[in-house]
Amino acid sequence: MSTTLFEPAAPLAAPDVHPLPVPGAATALLDDYRGGPDRFLATPHRTLLARGTAEEVPHDERPLARRVGEVLAARRRTGDPAPIVVGSVPFAPDAPAALAVPETVQWAPSLREDPLTALPAPPAEDLAWQLAEVPSAGAFGAAVAAAVARLRNGELDKVVLARTLELTGAREPDLPAMLNRLARRDPAGYTFAVPSGPGRTLLGASPELLVSRSAGHLVANPLAGSAPRSADLAEDVRRAAALLDSAKDLHEHAVVVDAVRSALAPFCAHLDVPDRPTLVRTATMWHLSTTVTGTLADPTATALELASALHPTPAVCGTPTATARQVIAASEPFARGPYTGMVGWQDADGDGEWVVTIRCAEAHGRTLRLFAGAGVVADSTPEAETAETAAKFRTFLTAVGAAR
């Protein structure tokens, strides 16, 4: 069952209808998120809040896109007029996805169109957080140095290495309030909170669209190459200009864009890839960005099919993919789980949006595990990549009241 928090000019036939925004519609869904089994996703085009679980997508040997398609087709045959699947897909290809058809879905326009996002979010609680780095900054720097040596030997072109911060509070955090702070900090981004396992919640504010599909058209927005923001305006502008002129970051970005082009081209009758990146900004970071658009040659190709062909891009794994996965497994003393996977939704017609799962944390009881990664190429230095991960952690540290 679907409901709406706005009055469209005509009956709402699909979630990609764009009615005139109503002040408060999107923030009402944000404020109604209760945690637990609720699923919330805000994108630059829409906001959704899903409740309950009508059916879970099974985990078996069939391709994920096929499993999702069969579940949605069966739901439609049984009388559900507009079924969708919502949830997350992990980084590891053989790990089970956390995807489900919700019992109810509410849709609203985007948060960025809602003027009430300017109102202050609930203040962060003082949970006396205890922080533990896994691995330590020194061990992460050593892993970067080892990866650079392999890169310079020609074993691979790029690898993305990550580290975590484990935060343990005096009591369980208020996840709805945390989500509210994340969403109001970057209302034009991709904010999400979904169950990721028994007693676990994945929440975050990603800047990166993996791919969206709407009526035979696709959009992908790979990001690679980053610089931290500055509170000083002149310094912030200098950093943005330097990023656009950085040979190291432009090379890192080109590797990702080439991989996206190669993965999407077989699906497309037309694919437009700009020659040079532009800049996008979040509250804490500048990113090199390329918006790729295309028209599908086969209109039956679904959003999740496209996302699965792209996942994992060199922006979160590396290239060649198999070698990068080996380096990641040998370098990271933790399982990524949903981090650098994808989170999103898809309907029974194959339309949907899938976002790269970064700038995120997984909550379990009193513990939050934050993730951040950096793209390592031959010109990388341990100091710069460690500093980049520290800057990326700031999005979540601010949201939980543990900024340092």
KENUPA-936065 format. One record per residue: x, y, z of N, C-alpha, C in turn; residue in three letters. Coordinates in steps of 0.2 Angstrom, whole numbers, padded with zeros to 4 digits, always signed. Layout:
KENUPA-936065
XYZXYZXYZALA
...
***
This chain:
KENUPA-936065
+0004-0006+0000+0000+0000+0000+0004+0006+0000MET
+0003+0011-0004+0006+0017-0004+0002+0023-0002SER
+0005+0028+0001+0001+0034+0003+0006+0040+0002THR
+0003+0046+0001+0007+0052-0001+0005+0057+0004THR
+0010+0062+0005+0009+0068+0009+0009+0074+0005LEU
+0006+0073-0001+0005+0079-0005-0001+0078-0009PHE
-0004+0083-0013-0009+0082-0017-0007+0083-0024GLU
-0006+0078-0028-0004+0078-0035-0010+0081-0039PRO
-0008+0084-0045-0014+0086-0049-0018+0080-0052ALA
-0014+0074-0053-0018+0068-0056-0016+0063-0051ALA
-0020+0057-0051-0018+0051-0047-0011+0049-0048PRO
-0008+0048-0042-0001+0046-0042+0000+0039-0045LEU
+0003+0038-0050+0003+0031-0054+0010+0028-0052ALA
+0015+0032-0050+0021+0029-0049+0025+0034-0045ALA
+0030+0031-0041+0034+0035-0037+0039+0041-0040PRO
+0039+0040-0047+0043+0045-0050+0039+0051-0053ASP
+0033+0052-0051+0029+0058-0052+0032+0063-0048VAL
+0032+0069-0051+0035+0075-0047+0030+0080-0046HIS
+0026+0080-0040+0021+0085-0039+0024+0091-0036PRO
+0020+0096-0036+0023+0102-0033+0024+0101-0026LEU
+0030+0104-0023+0032+0102-0016+0027+0106-0011PRO
+0026+0102-0006+0022+0105+0000+0026+0106+0006VAL
+0027+0112+0008+0031+0113+0014+0029+0109+0020PRO
+0034+0105+0022+0033+0101+0028+0032+0093+0026GLY
+0031+0092+0019+0029+0085+0017+0035+0080+0018ALA
+0041+0083+0016+0047+0078+0017+0049+0078+0024ALA
+0049+0083+0027+0052+0083+0034+0047+0080+0039THR
+0041+0079+0037+0036+0075+0041+0038+0068+0041ALA
+0040+0065+0035+0042+0058+0034+0049+0057+0038LEU
+0053+0062+0038+0059+0062+0042+0058+0062+0049LEU
+0053+0066+0051+0052+0066+0059+0048+0060+0061ASP
+0044+0056+0056+0041+0050+0058+0045+0044+0058ASP
+0051+0044+0056+0055+0038+0056+0056+0036+0063TYR
+0055+0030+0065+0055+0027+0072+0061+0023+0073ARG
+0065+0021+0068+0071+0016+0069+0068+0009+0069GLY
+0072+0004+0071+0070-0003+0071+0068-0005+0064GLY
+0062-0007+0062+0061-0010+0055+0059-0005+0050PRO
+0059+0002+0052+0057+0007+0047+0063+0008+0042ASP
+0061+0010+0036+0066+0011+0031+0065+0018+0028ARG
+0070+0022+0029+0070+0029+0026+0075+0030+0021PHE
+0073+0034+0016+0078+0036+0010+0076+0042+0008LEU
+0080+0047+0008+0079+0054+0005+0084+0055-0001ALA
+0082+0057-0007+0087+0058-0012+0085+0065-0015THR
+0089+0067-0020+0087+0074-0022+0081+0075-0026PRO
+0077+0069-0027+0071+0069-0031+0065+0067-0027HIS
+0066+0063-0021+0060+0061-0018+0062+0059-0011ARG
+0057+0058-0006+0058+0055+0000+0054+0050+0002THR
+0056+0044+0004+0052+0039+0006+0053+0036+0013LEU
+0047+0034+0016+0047+0031+0022+0043+0024+0022LEU
+0046+0019+0023+0043+0012+0022+0043+0009+0029ALA
+0037+0006+0030+0036+0002+0037+0034-0005+0036ARG
+0036-0009+0041+0034-0016+0041+0038-0020+0035GLY
+0037-0027+0035+0040-0031+0030+0035-0036+0028THR
+0033-0035+0022+0028-0039+0019+0031-0046+0016ALA
+0037-0045+0014+0041-0051+0011+0048-0049+0010GLU
+0053-0053+0012+0060-0052+0011+0062-0055+0005GLU
+0067-0052+0002+0070-0055-0004+0075-0061-0002VAL
+0074-0067-0005+0078-0073-0003+0085-0072-0005PRO
+0089-0076-0001+0096-0076-0003+0098-0083-0005HIS
+0099-0084-0012+0101-0090-0015+0106-0089-0021ASP
+0107-0094-0025+0112-0094-0030+0110-0089-0036GLU
+0103-0088-0037+0101-0083-0042+0104-0076-0042ARG
+0105-0073-0048+0107-0066-0048+0102-0062-0044PRO
+0105-0057-0040+0101-0053-0035+0095-0049-0039LEU
+0097-0046-0045+0092-0043-0049+0086-0047-0051ALA
+0088-0054-0052+0082-0058-0054+0078-0060-0048ARG
+0081-0061-0043+0077-0062-0037+0072-0057-0035ARG
+0075-0050-0035+0071-0045-0034+0065-0044-0039VAL
+0067-0045-0045+0062-0045-0051+0056-0050-0050GLY
+0058-0056-0048+0053-0061-0047+0048-0060-0041GLU
+0051-0057-0035+0047-0055-0029+0042-0050-0031VAL
+0045-0045-0035+0040-0039-0036+0035-0041-0041LEU
+0037-0045-0046+0031-0048-0051+0026-0052-0047ALA
+0028-0056-0042+0024-0060-0039+0019-0056-0034ALA
+0022-0051-0031+0018-0046-0027+0012-0042-0031ARG
+0014-0041-0037+0010-0037-0042+0004-0042-0044ARG
+0006-0048-0045+0001-0053-0047-0004-0054-0042ARG
-0002-0054-0036-0007-0055-0030-0011-0049-0028THR
-0010-0043-0032-0014-0038-0031-0011-0031-0028GLY
-0005-0032-0026-0001-0026-0024+0000-0021-0030ASP
-0003-0015-0031-0003-0011-0037+0004-0008-0038PRO
+0008-0007-0033+0014-0003-0034+0019-0006-0029ALA
+0021-0012-0029+0026-0015-0024+0033-0012-0026PRO
+0037-0011-0020+0044-0009-0021+0048-0013-0016ILE
+0054-0014-0018+0059-0017-0014+0064-0011-0011VAL
+0065-0011-0004+0070-0006-0001+0075-0009+0003VAL
+0081-0007+0003+0086-0009+0008+0093-0009+0005GLY
+0097-0013+0008+0104-0012+0006+0107-0019+0004SER
+0113-0018+0000+0117-0023-0003+0124-0023-0001VAL
+0127-0028+0002+0133-0027+0005+0139-0027+0000PRO
+0145-0025+0002+0151-0025-0002+0153-0032-0005PHE
+0153-0037-0001+0155-0044-0003+0150-0047-0007ALA
+0152-0050-0013+0147-0052-0018+0143-0058-0016PRO
+0146-0062-0011+0142-0068-0009+0138-0067-0002ASP
+0138-0061+0001+0135-0060+0007+0127-0058+0006ALA
+0123-0060+0010+0116-0059+0009+0114-0051+0009PRO
+0110-0049+0005+0107-0043+0005+0102-0042+0010ALA
+0100-0036+0012+0095-0034+0017+0090-0030+0013ALA
+0086-0034+0009+0081-0031+0005+0074-0034+0006LEU
+0069-0029+0006+0062-0032+0008+0057-0028+0004ALA
+0051-0031+0003+0045-0027+0001+0042-0025+0008VAL
+0041-0018+0009+0038-0016+0015+0030-0016+0014PRO
+0027-0016+0020+0020-0017+0021+0017-0010+0018GLU
+0020-0004+0020+0017+0002+0018+0023+0007+0016THR
+0021+0011+0011+0026+0016+0009+0023+0023+0008VAL
+0026+0028+0011+0024+0035+0010+0029+0038+0006GLN
+0027+0042+0001+0032+0046-0003+0030+0054-0002TRP
+0035+0057-0003+0035+0065-0003+0040+0068-0008ALA
+0040+0074-0009+0045+0077-0013+0052+0077-0009PRO
+0057+0080-0012+0064+0079-0009+0064+0084-0003SER
+0069+0082+0001+0070+0086+0007+0073+0093+0005LEU
+0077+0093-0001+0080+0100-0003+0074+0105-0005ARG
+0068+0102-0007+0063+0107-0009+0059+0109-0003GLU
+0060+0106+0003+0056+0107+0009+0059+0113+0013ASP
+0056+0119+0014+0060+0124+0018+0060+0123+0025PRO
+0057+0118+0028+0057+0116+0035+0063+0113+0036LEU
+0067+0111+0032+0074+0108+0033+0079+0113+0036THR
+0077+0119+0035+0081+0125+0038+0080+0125+0046ALA
+0075+0122+0048+0074+0122+0056+0079+0118+0059LEU
+0081+0119+0065+0087+0115+0068+0085+0108+0070PRO
+0090+0104+0069+0088+0097+0071+0089+0096+0079ALA
+0087+0091+0082+0088+0089+0089+0095+0089+0090PRO
+0097+0092+0096+0104+0092+0098+0107+0085+0099PRO
+0113+0084+0098+0116+0078+0099+0117+0077+0107ALA
+0115+0070+0109+0116+0068+0116+0123+0068+0118GLU
+0124+0069+0124+0130+0067+0127+0131+0060+0130ASP
+0133+0056+0126+0133+0049+0127+0140+0046+0130LEU
+0145+0051+0131+0151+0049+0134+0155+0044+0129ALA
+0155+0045+0123+0157+0041+0118+0164+0038+0120TRP
+0166+0032+0119+0172+0029+0119+0174+0027+0112GLN
+0180+0030+0110+0182+0029+0103+0188+0024+0102LEU
+0187+0020+0097+0193+0015+0096+0194+0015+0088ALA
+0200+0016+0086+0201+0016+0079+0203+0008+0077GLU
+0200+0006+0072+0202-0001+0069+0202+0000+0061VAL
+0208+0000+0059+0215-0001+0062+0217+0006+0065PRO
+0222+0007+0068+0225+0013+0070+0227+0017+0064SER
+0227+0024+0065+0230+0028+0060+0236+0026+0057ALA
+0241+0024+0062+0248+0022+0060+0247+0015+0056GLY
+0243+0011+0058+0243+0004+0054+0239+0006+0047ALA
+0235+0010+0047+0231+0012+0041+0237+0015+0036PHE
+0241+0020+0039+0246+0023+0034+0251+0018+0032GLY
+0252+0013+0036+0257+0007+0034+0254+0003+0028ALA
+0247+0002+0029+0244-0002+0023+0244+0002+0017ALA
+0243+0009+0017+0243+0013+0011+0250+0013+0008VAL
+0255+0013+0012+0262+0013+0010+0263+0006+0006ALA
+0261+0001+0009+0262-0006+0006+0258-0006-0001ALA
+0252-0003-0001+0248-0003-0007+0251+0001-0012ALA
+0254+0007-0011+0257+0011-0015+0263+0007-0019VAL
+0267+0003-0015+0272-0001-0017+0270-0006-0023ALA
+0264-0009-0022+0261-0013-0026+0259-0010-0033ARG
+0256-0004-0032+0254+0000-0037+0260+0002-0042LEU
+0265+0004-0039+0271+0006-0042+0274+0000-0046ARG
+0273-0006-0043+0275-0012-0047+0271-0014-0053ASN
+0265-0010-0053+0261-0012-0059+0256-0017-0058GLY
+0255-0019-0051+0250-0025-0050+0243-0023-0050GLU
+0242-0016-0049+0235-0014-0050+0235-0006-0051LEU
+0230-0003-0053+0230+0004-0055+0227+0008-0049ASP
+0223+0005-0045+0220+0009-0039+0217+0004-0034LYS
+0217+0006-0028+0214+0002-0023+0211+0007-0017VAL
+0205+0005-0015+0202+0009-0010+0203+0006-0003VAL
+0206+0009+0002+0207+0006+0008+0203+0010+0013LEU
+0200+0006+0018+0196+0009+0023+0198+0008+0030ALA
+0196+0012+0035+0196+0011+0042+0190+0013+0045ARG
+0190+0011+0052+0183+0012+0055+0185+0015+0062THR
+0180+0018+0064+0180+0021+0071+0174+0017+0075LEU
+0175+0014+0080+0170+0011+0084+0169+0015+0090GLU
+0162+0017+0091+0160+0022+0096+0155+0018+0100LEU
+0157+0018+0107+0153+0015+0112+0150+0020+0117THR
+0144+0020+0117+0141+0025+0122+0138+0022+0128GLY
+0136+0027+0133+0134+0025+0139+0127+0021+0139ALA
+0123+0023+0133+0117+0020+0132+0116+0020+0124ARG
+0111+0016+0122+0109+0016+0115+0108+0023+0112GLU
+0111+0025+0106+0109+0031+0104+0102+0032+0101PRO
+0100+0038+0100+0094+0040+0098+0094+0040+0090ASP
+0093+0035+0087+0094+0034+0079+0090+0039+0075LEU
+0083+0040+0077+0079+0045+0073+0082+0052+0074PRO
+0084+0054+0080+0087+0061+0080+0094+0061+0076ALA
+0098+0056+0076+0104+0056+0072+0103+0056+0065MET
+0098+0053+0063+0096+0053+0056+0093+0060+0054LEU
+0090+0063+0058+0087+0070+0057+0093+0075+0056ASN
+0098+0074+0061+0104+0079+0060+0108+0078+0053ARG
+0108+0071+0051+0112+0070+0045+0108+0073+0039LEU
+0101+0072+0039+0097+0074+0034+0097+0082+0033ALA
+0097+0085+0039+0097+0093+0039+0103+0096+0037ARG
+0109+0092+0038+0115+0094+0037+0117+0095+0029ARG
+0114+0090+0026+0115+0089+0018+0108+0087+0015ASP
+0103+0092+0015+0097+0090+0012+0097+0088+0005PRO
+0102+0090+0001+0102+0089-0006+0106+0082-0007ALA
+0108+0079-0002+0111+0072-0003+0107+0066-0003GLY
+0110+0061-0001+0106+0054-0001+0107+0052+0007TYR
+0101+0053+0010+0101+0051+0017+0097+0045+0018THR
+0100+0040+0022+0096+0034+0023+0097+0031+0030PHE
+0092+0026+0032+0092+0022+0038+0088+0016+0036ALA
+0091+0010+0036+0088+0004+0034+0091-0001+0039VAL
+0086-0006+0040+0089-0012+0044+0094-0016+0040PRO
+0100-0018+0043+0105-0021+0040+0107-0028+0042SER
+0103-0030+0047+0104-0037+0050+0100-0037+0057GLY
+0099-0043+0060+0096-0043+0066+0098-0038+0072PRO
+0094-0033+0074+0096-0028+0079+0101-0023+0076GLY
+0102-0023+0070+0107-0018+0067+0103-0013+0062ARG
+0106-0007+0062+0103-0002+0058+0109+0002+0054THR
+0108+0002+0047+0113+0006+0043+0110+0013+0042LEU
+0114+0018+0044+0112+0025+0042+0118+0029+0040LEU
+0116+0034+0036+0121+0038+0033+0119+0043+0029GLY
+0124+0047+0026+0122+0053+0021+0127+0053+0016ALA
+0126+0049+0010+0130+0048+0005+0130+0054+0000SER
+0135+0056-0003+0135+0061-0008+0134+0057-0015PRO
+0135+0051-0016+0136+0047-0022+0130+0043-0025GLU
+0127+0045-0030+0122+0041-0034+0126+0035-0038LEU
+0125+0029-0037+0128+0024-0041+0124+0024-0048LEU
+0117+0023-0048+0114+0023-0054+0106+0024-0052VAL
+0103+0028-0056+0095+0028-0056+0093+0026-0063SER
+0087+0023-0063+0083+0022-0069+0076+0024-0069ARG
+0074+0028-0074+0067+0030-0075+0065+0030-0082SER
+0060+0026-0083+0057+0026-0090+0062+0025-0096ALA
+0067+0020-0095+0071+0019-0100+0078+0023-0100GLY
+0078+0028-0096+0084+0033-0095+0088+0031-0089HIS
+0094+0032-0089+0098+0031-0083+0103+0037-0082LEU
+0105+0037-0075+0109+0042-0073+0114+0039-0068VAL
+0121+0040-0069+0126+0038-0064+0130+0044-0062ALA
+0132+0044-0056+0136+0050-0054+0142+0048-0050ASN
+0147+0045-0053+0153+0043-0050+0157+0049-0047PRO
+0159+0048-0041+0164+0053-0037+0170+0049-0036LEU
+0176+0053-0037+0182+0050-0035+0187+0056-0035ALA
+0191+0057-0030+0196+0063-0030+0192+0067-0025GLY
+0195+0069-0019+0192+0072-0014+0197+0077-0010SER
+0194+0082-0007+0198+0087-0003+0193+0089+0003ALA
+0196+0090+0009+0192+0092+0014+0190+0099+0013PRO
+0184+0101+0016+0182+0108+0016+0185+0112+0021ARG
+0185+0119+0021+0188+0123+0026+0183+0128+0028SER
+0183+0130+0034+0178+0135+0037+0180+0142+0034ALA
+0186+0143+0032+0188+0149+0029+0186+0149+0022ASP
+0182+0154+0020+0180+0154+0013+0185+0154+0008LEU
+0190+0159+0009+0196+0159+0004+0200+0153+0003ALA
+0201+0149+0009+0204+0143+0009+0200+0138+0006GLU
+0193+0138+0007+0189+0133+0004+0189+0133-0003ASP
+0189+0139-0006+0189+0140-0013+0196+0138-0016VAL
+0201+0139-0013+0208+0137-0015+0208+0130-0015ARG
+0205+0126-0010+0205+0119-0010+0201+0116-0016ARG
+0196+0119-0017+0191+0117-0023+0195+0118-0030ALA
+0198+0123-0031+0202+0125-0037+0208+0120-0037ALA
+0211+0119-0032+0217+0114-0032+0215+0107-0034ALA
+0209+0105-0031+0206+0098-0033+0205+0097-0040LEU
+0202+0103-0043+0201+0102-0050+0207+0102-0055LEU
+0213+0104-0052+0219+0104-0055+0224+0099-0053ASP
+0222+0094-0049+0226+0089-0046+0227+0084-0051SER
+0233+0082-0053+0234+0077-0058+0233+0070-0055ALA
+0235+0070-0048+0233+0063-0045+0226+0062-0044LYS
+0222+0067-0042+0215+0066-0041+0211+0065-0048ASP
+0213+0069-0053+0210+0068-0060+0212+0061-0063LEU
+0217+0058-0061+0219+0052-0063+0214+0047-0060HIS
+0214+0048-0053+0210+0043-0049+0202+0043-0052GLU
+0200+0050-0053+0193+0050-0056+0192+0047-0063HIS
+0197+0048-0067+0197+0045-0074+0196+0038-0074ALA
+0200+0034-0069+0199+0027-0068+0192+0025-0067VAL
+0189+0029-0062+0182+0027-0060+0177+0028-0066VAL
+0178+0034-0069+0173+0036-0075+0174+0031-0081VAL
+0180+0029-0082+0181+0024-0088+0178+0017-0086ASP
+0178+0015-0080+0175+0009-0077+0167+0009-0078ALA
+0164+0015-0076+0157+0016-0077+0155+0016-0084VAL
+0159+0019-0088+0157+0019-0095+0157+0012-0098ARG
+0162+0008-0096+0163+0001-0099+0157-0003-0096SER
+0155-0002-0090+0150-0006-0087+0143-0005-0090ALA
+0142+0002-0091+0135+0004-0094+0134+0003-0101LEU
+0140+0004-0105+0139+0004-0112+0135-0002-0115ALA
+0136-0008-0113+0132-0014-0116+0125-0013-0115PRO
+0123-0009-0110+0115-0008-0109+0112-0003-0113PHE
+0116+0002-0116+0114+0008-0119+0114+0009-0126CYS
+0109+0012-0129+0109+0014-0136+0113+0020-0136ALA
+0113+0024-0131+0116+0031-0131+0119+0032-0124HIS
+0125+0034-0123+0128+0035-0117+0132+0042-0117LEU
+0131+0047-0113+0134+0053-0113+0139+0053-0107ASP
+0146+0054-0108+0150+0055-0103+0154+0061-0104VAL
+0154+0066-0100+0157+0072-0101+0165+0071-0101PRO
+0168+0076-0104+0176+0075-0105+0179+0077-0098ASP
+0177+0081-0094+0180+0083-0088+0175+0083-0082ARG
+0178+0082-0076+0173+0082-0070+0172+0089-0068PRO
+0167+0090-0064+0165+0096-0061+0166+0094-0053THR
+0164+0099-0049+0164+0099-0042+0157+0098-0039LEU
+0157+0094-0034+0151+0094-0029+0154+0094-0022VAL
+0150+0097-0018+0152+0098-0011+0147+0095-0006ARG
+0149+0093+0000+0145+0091+0005+0147+0096+0011THR
+0145+0095+0017+0146+0099+0022+0154+0099+0024ALA
+0157+0093+0023+0164+0092+0025+0169+0091+0019THR
+0166+0089+0013+0171+0087+0008+0169+0091+0001MET
+0175+0092-0003+0174+0093-0010+0175+0086-0014TRP
+0172+0085-0019+0173+0079-0023+0173+0081-0031HIS
+0177+0077-0034+0177+0077-0042+0171+0073-0044LEU
+0167+0076-0048+0160+0072-0050+0159+0072-0058SER
+0157+0067-0060+0155+0066-0067+0148+0064-0068THR
+0143+0067-0071+0136+0065-0072+0136+0061-0079THR
+0135+0055-0078+0134+0050-0084+0127+0049-0086VAL
+0124+0050-0092+0117+0049-0093+0117+0045-0099THR
+0111+0041-0100+0111+0036-0105+0104+0034-0107GLY
+0103+0031-0113+0096+0029-0115+0097+0021-0116THR
+0093+0017-0113+0093+0010-0113+0092+0007-0120LEU
+0096+0002-0122+0094-0001-0128+0089-0006-0127ALA
+0089-0009-0121+0084-0014-0119+0080-0012-0113ASP
+0074-0010-0114+0070-0007-0109+0068-0011-0103PRO
+0070-0018-0104+0069-0022-0098+0074-0022-0093THR
+0080-0019-0094+0085-0019-0090+0083-0014-0084ALA
+0084-0017-0078+0081-0014-0072+0087-0010-0068THR
+0084-0006-0064+0089-0002-0060+0094-0006-0056ALA
+0092-0011-0053+0096-0016-0049+0101-0020-0054LEU
+0099-0021-0060+0103-0024-0065+0109-0020-0067GLU
+0107-0013-0068+0112-0009-0069+0117-0008-0063LEU
+0114-0007-0057+0118-0006-0051+0123-0012-0050ALA
+0120-0018-0051+0124-0024-0050+0130-0024-0055SER
+0129-0022-0062+0134-0022-0067+0140-0017-0065ALA
+0138-0011-0061+0143-0006-0059+0146-0008-0052LEU
+0143-0012-0048+0145-0013-0041+0151-0019-0041HIS
+0156-0018-0038+0159-0011-0035+0163-0007-0040PRO
+0162-0001-0040+0166+0003-0045+0173+0004-0042THR
+0177+0006-0046+0184+0008-0043+0184+0014-0038PRO
+0178+0017-0037+0178+0022-0032+0177+0020-0025ALA
+0175+0013-0024+0175+0010-0018+0179+0004-0017VAL
+0182+0001-0023+0185-0005-0022+0192-0004-0026CYS
+0193-0003-0032+0199-0002-0036+0199-0005-0042GLY
+0204-0006-0046+0205-0009-0052+0212-0012-0053THR
+0212-0018-0056+0207-0022-0058+0203-0025-0051PRO
+0197-0026-0052+0193-0027-0046+0195-0033-0042THR
+0197-0039-0045+0199-0045-0042+0205-0044-0038ALA
+0210-0040-0040+0216-0039-0037+0215-0034-0031THR
+0211-0029-0033+0209-0024-0027+0206-0027-0021ALA
+0201-0032-0023+0198-0036-0017+0203-0039-0013ARG
+0208-0042-0016+0213-0046-0013+0217-0041-0008GLN
+0219-0036-0011+0223-0031-0007+0218-0028-0001VAL
+0212-0027-0002+0207-0025+0003+0207-0030+0009ILE
+0206-0036+0007+0205-0042+0012+0212-0043+0016ALA
+0217-0042+0013+0224-0042+0016+0225-0036+0021ALA
+0222-0030+0019+0224-0024+0022+0220-0022+0028SER
+0213-0024+0027+0208-0021+0032+0206-0027+0037GLU
+0208-0025+0044+0206-0030+0049+0199-0030+0051PRO
+0194-0029+0047+0187-0029+0048+0183-0031+0042PHE
+0177-0034+0043+0173-0035+0037+0169-0029+0036ALA
+0169-0027+0029+0165-0021+0027+0158-0021+0028ARG
+0155-0027+0028+0148-0028+0028+0144-0023+0023GLY
+0139-0019+0025+0136-0015+0020+0140-0009+0018PRO
+0145-0007+0021+0149-0002+0019+0152-0003+0012TYR
+0152+0002+0008+0154+0002+0001+0149-0003-0003THR
+0144-0005-0001+0139-0008-0005+0134-0003-0008GLY
+0128-0004-0008+0123+0000-0011+0117+0000-0007MET
+0113+0006-0007+0107+0006-0003+0102+0010-0008VAL
+0095+0007-0008+0091+0011-0012+0084+0007-0013GLY
+0081+0008-0019+0074+0005-0020+0073+0004-0027TRP
+0068-0001-0028+0066-0002-0035+0059-0004-0035GLN
+0055-0002-0041+0048-0004-0041+0048-0010-0046ASP
+0042-0012-0047+0040-0018-0052+0041-0016-0059ALA
+0042-0010-0061+0043-0008-0068+0051-0008-0069ASP
+0055-0009-0064+0062-0008-0065+0065-0002-0063GLY
+0061+0003-0062+0064+0010-0060+0066+0010-0053ASP
+0071+0014-0052+0073+0015-0045+0080+0019-0044GLY
+0082+0019-0038+0088+0023-0037+0093+0019-0032GLU
+0099+0018-0034+0104+0015-0029+0110+0019-0028TRP
+0111+0020-0022+0116+0025-0019+0122+0021-0016VAL
+0128+0024-0017+0134+0020-0015+0134+0021-0007VAL
+0135+0016-0003+0135+0016+0004+0141+0019+0007THR
+0142+0025+0007+0148+0028+0011+0145+0034+0015ILE
+0150+0037+0019+0148+0042+0025+0142+0039+0029ARG
+0144+0033+0032+0139+0029+0035+0141+0026+0041CYS
+0137+0023+0045+0138+0019+0051+0133+0014+0052ALA
+0135+0009+0056+0131+0003+0057+0130+0003+0065GLU
+0124+0004+0067+0122+0004+0074+0120-0003+0077ALA
+0122-0005+0082+0121-0011+0085+0121-0010+0093HIS
+0115-0010+0096+0115-0009+0103+0118-0002+0105GLY
+0123-0002+0110+0126+0004+0112+0132+0006+0107ARG
+0133+0002+0102+0139+0003+0098+0138+0006+0091THR
+0142+0011+0088+0141+0013+0082+0148+0012+0078LEU
+0148+0009+0072+0154+0008+0069+0154+0012+0063ARG
+0158+0017+0063+0159+0022+0057+0164+0020+0052LEU
+0163+0021+0046+0167+0019+0040+0170+0025+0036PHE
+0176+0025+0034+0178+0030+0029+0184+0027+0025ALA
+0185+0028+0019+0190+0025+0015+0193+0031+0010GLY
+0199+0029+0007+0202+0034+0003+0205+0030-0003ALA
+0204+0033-0009+0207+0030-0015+0214+0030-0015GLY
+0218+0025-0016+0225+0025-0016+0227+0023-0023VAL
+0232+0028-0026+0235+0027-0032+0242+0028-0031VAL
+0246+0027-0037+0253+0027-0036+0256+0033-0033ALA
+0253+0039-0034+0255+0045-0031+0253+0047-0024ASP
+0249+0042-0021+0246+0043-0014+0252+0043-0009SER
+0250+0046-0004+0255+0046+0002+0251+0044+0008THR
+0254+0040+0013+0250+0038+0019+0247+0044+0023PRO
+0251+0050+0023+0248+0055+0027+0242+0058+0024GLU
+0242+0059+0017+0236+0062+0014+0230+0058+0014ALA
+0231+0051+0013+0225+0047+0013+0222+0046+0021GLU
+0227+0046+0026+0224+0046+0032+0220+0052+0034THR
+0223+0058+0032+0219+0064+0033+0213+0064+0030ALA
+0212+0061+0024+0206+0061+0020+0201+0057+0024GLU
+0203+0051+0026+0198+0047+0030+0196+0051+0036THR
+0200+0054+0040+0198+0058+0046+0193+0064+0044ALA
+0194+0067+0038+0189+0072+0036+0182+0069+0034ALA
+0182+0063+0031+0176+0060+0030+0172+0057+0036LYS
+0176+0056+0041+0173+0054+0047+0169+0059+0050PHE
+0170+0066+0049+0167+0071+0052+0160+0072+0051ARG
+0157+0069+0045+0150+0070+0044+0146+0066+0050THR
+0149+0060+0051+0145+0056+0056+0147+0058+0064PHE
+0153+0060+0065+0155+0062+0071+0151+0068+0074LEU
+0150+0073+0069+0146+0079+0071+0139+0077+0072THR
+0136+0072+0068+0129+0070+0069+0128+0066+0076ALA
+0133+0063+0079+0133+0059+0085+0135+0063+0091VAL
+0138+0069+0090+0140+0073+0095+0147+0071+0098GLY
+0151+0068+0093+0158+0065+0095+0163+0069+0091ALA
+0162+0074+0088+0167+0078+0083+0173+0079+0087ALA
+0179+0079+0084+0185+0080+0087+0190+0083+0082ARG
***
